[in-house]
Amino acid sequence: MASANKPTVVEVDDNGRRWAKSSTSDVNGGNCIEVATDRELIRIRSSLNRRNAIVTVPVSAWSPFIDLATRLTPQNPASIS
């Protein structure tokens, strides 16, 4: 059984990127994202539509990106400051 803190690799793509999602996702994929990392970039995609758009974030921007994403909610969409 996977640890709750350890992501599960779901695919290695044609470019050799190892896409992972949280081990806390449900067995049907849930509303989850998948992440692939390298030394310079973090790539993010939907687990429900893997071939659609991929968001690419520089590693240096990951922490601010996560901070912003956790502050944005449907009730407070303009909380960017």
N, C-alpha and C positions, 0 to 999 in steps of 0.2 A: 504494500500500500504506500502511495506517495505521501511525503511529508506536506503539511499545509503550507510550509514556507518554500518548498521546492517546486519550480515550474515543471510542467510536463512537456517534453518535445513532441509536437504533433506532426511536423513535416520538415524535411530538408528540401529546399526548393532547388531549381535548376542552377542557381548561383551559389549553392552550397550554404545558404543561410539556414540556420537552425531556428525555426519558429517554435515558440513555446507559449503555453497559456498556464494560468494559475491552476494548481492542483485542487483548488476549492471550487472549480467550475463543476456544474452538474453533468451527468452522463450524456445529456443531449446537447452539450455545447453552451447552454445558457446564453446570457447576454454578455458575452465575453470578448475580450480583445486578445490578440496574439502579438508577441513581440519578438523581434530578431535584432541582435546587437552585434556590433563589431567595435573596433577601437575608436571610430570617429562618429558613427551614426547609430541611432536607435530607430527602428522601423516598427510601425504599429498598424495593425489591420483588424478588421472584424472577423471573428471566428465563424460567423454565419455567411459571409461572402468574401472568401479569401482572395478571389481574383479581382476584386474591385479596388478602389483607391487605397493607397498606402500612404500614411502620414510619416514623414521622415523628420527626425529631430536630432540636432547635433548633441553628442553626449554632454557637452558643457551646458546645454539648455534643459536637460532632462529634469533636474530637481525643480527649477522654476516652473517648468511645464506641468509637472505633477502637482505642485503647490497651487497653481492657477486652476487646474482641472478639479481639484478637490474643493475649491472655494465656489466654483460655479454650480449653481443649482437651478432647476426650473423656477423656483420661487425667487431667486436672486441672480438672474442672468447677467446683470451689469455690475457684478462685484469686482471687476478688474480695476485695480488701483495700485 
